[in-house]
Amino acid sequence: MTEPTRSSILPIHIKDKKTLYASYMPFVINGGLFIATSKAFDIGQEVFVLLKLLEDPTPLPIPGKVVWKTPSSSENYQAVGIGIQFMDQDGLLARDKIETYLAGALGSERPTYTM
């Protein structure tokens, strides 16, 4: 078993709306994001995400915490990784920006990385 990652800065670049839709977790309070990673994290661990969305060159700084883990032993999900719950005002700004990009698609029945 691997030790949980203590470095909590995660640079993420989501390059297209399909991946953004599959990664976004609207069912999490304040919004959240699934991040594909094989690194070990603990539930409740605080992280800091630097998120670049689509063609926007400016990364969004998002403080958050781990609320979801999909282990490598999971048979029902496509990707191994963690779910991050957005925290504080910067997280809410990121949620609003993501939901603007995904306008009209959030009610879709398409599968995501989490549900």
C-alpha positions in Angstrom: 0.0 0.0 0.0 1.3 3.4 -0.9 1.7 6.3 1.6 -0.8 9.1 1.2 0.6 12.0 -0.8 1.5 15.0 1.5 2.2 17.4 -1.4 -1.2 18.9 -1.8 -0.8 21.1 -4.9 -2.4 19.5 -7.9 -1.9 21.2 -11.3 -4.8 20.0 -13.6 -5.5 21.0 -17.2 -8.9 19.9 -18.6 -8.7 20.5 -22.3 -12.2 19.8 -23.5 -15.9 20.0 -22.4 -16.4 16.2 -22.6 -13.6 15.7 -20.0 -14.9 18.6 -17.9 -18.4 17.1 -17.9 -17.1 13.7 -16.9 -14.9 15.2 -14.1 -17.3 17.7 -12.6 -19.2 16.6 -9.4 -22.3 18.8 -9.1 -23.8 16.6 -6.4 -21.0 17.7 -3.9 -21.8 20.7 -1.7 -20.1 23.7 -3.3 -19.3 21.6 -6.4 -16.3 19.3 -6.9 -14.0 17.8 -9.4 -12.8 14.2 -10.0 -9.1 14.1 -10.6 -7.6 11.0 -12.2 -4.5 10.0 -10.2 -2.8 6.9 -8.9 -1.3 8.8 -6.0 -2.7 8.0 -2.5 -4.8 10.6 -0.7 -6.8 10.4 2.5 -10.5 11.3 2.7 -10.6 14.7 4.3 -7.1 15.6 3.2 -6.8 19.3 2.2 -5.5 19.9 -1.3 -4.9 22.9 -3.5 -5.9 22.6 -7.2 -4.5 24.8 -9.9 -7.1 24.2 -12.6 -6.7 25.3 -16.2 -10.0 25.0 -18.1 -10.2 24.5 -21.9 -8.4 27.4 -23.7 -8.2 29.7 -20.7 -4.5 30.3 -20.0 -5.1 31.5 -16.4 -5.3 28.7 -13.8 -8.0 28.8 -11.2 -6.7 28.4 -7.7 -9.1 26.1 -5.9 -8.7 25.1 -2.2 -10.5 21.8 -1.5 -10.6 18.5 0.3 -10.7 14.9 -0.8 -14.3 13.5 -0.5 -14.2 10.6 -2.9 -11.7 7.9 -3.8 -11.9 5.4 -6.6 -9.2 2.8 -6.0 -7.4 0.7 -8.6 -9.4 -2.3 -7.4 -12.7 -0.7 -8.4 -14.5 -2.6 -11.2 -17.4 -0.2 -11.8 -15.6 3.0 -12.7 -13.5 4.1 -15.7 -10.7 5.9 -13.9 -8.7 5.6 -10.7 -8.6 8.9 -8.8 -10.0 11.2 -6.2 -12.9 13.6 -5.9 -12.2 17.1 -4.5 -14.9 19.2 -2.8 -14.4 22.9 -3.6 -13.9 25.2 -0.5 -14.2 28.9 0.2 -14.9 31.7 -2.2 -12.3 30.6 -4.8 -14.0 27.2 -5.0 -17.4 28.8 -5.5 -16.0 31.0 -8.3 -14.5 27.9 -10.0 -17.9 26.1 -9.6 -19.7 29.0 -11.3 -17.1 29.1 -14.2 -17.4 25.3 -14.7 -21.2 25.4 -14.7 -21.1 28.2 -17.2 -19.0 26.1 -19.5 -21.3 23.1 -19.0 -24.6 25.1 -19.4 -27.3 22.8 -20.8 -25.3 19.6 -20.2 -25.6 19.3 -16.4 -28.9 17.4 -16.6 -27.6 14.9 -19.1 -27.6 11.2 -18.4 -24.2 10.7 -19.9 -21.8 8.7 -17.7 -19.2 10.5 -15.7 -16.1 9.3 -13.8 -18.0 9.1 -10.6 -21.7 8.3 -11.2 
